[in-house]
Amino acid sequence: MFATMNLMFEPFKNSFQEIKTNWQLCKNEALKRGDKAKVLSLVYFNVLFLFIYSILILFTIYIILVGAIIQPLGFLALISTIPGIAFAIFISKRAYPKLKMNYLKGIKQIK
């Protein structure tokens, strides 16, 4: 059970860490004005991901509580939310790091 909880909350930890590192990169004096805006878009992406992922988690918790207390048919809504959470975890673990590396290479931050 704890491994599942760690898997579900790991994207929160990773996104907060990404926001901190990208924010520090934005504060760097060596960045030009255009590059700062490009790096700031990574911060906005992480904030948007946190918002969408937290809505999915809160909706899942709500469905579990409603299904357990009021009506067991409420668990049928988990059929759509569990794949959504799995897709969000896939995006944060597999697709985003590759996207970020290619994006930063494009603005010549990583060589």
Residue pairs with C-beta under 8 A, 6 or more apart in sequence:
7 89
8 57
8 85
8 89
10 89
10 93
11 49
11 53
11 88
11 89
11 92
11 93
12 50
12 53
12 54
14 92
15 46
15 47
15 49
15 50
15 53
15 92
16 50
18 42
18 43
18 46
18 100
19 43
19 46
19 47
22 39
22 40
22 42
22 43
22 46
23 43
25 31
25 39
25 109
26 36
26 39
26 40
26 43
31 39
35 107
35 109
38 103
38 107
39 104
39 107
39 109
42 100
42 103
49 88
49 91
49 92
49 96
52 88
53 85
53 88
53 92
56 81
56 84
56 85
56 88
57 85
59 81
60 78
60 81
60 82
60 85
63 74
63 75
63 77
63 78
63 81
64 75
64 78
66 74
67 73
67 74
67 75
67 77
67 78
101 110
104 110
105 111
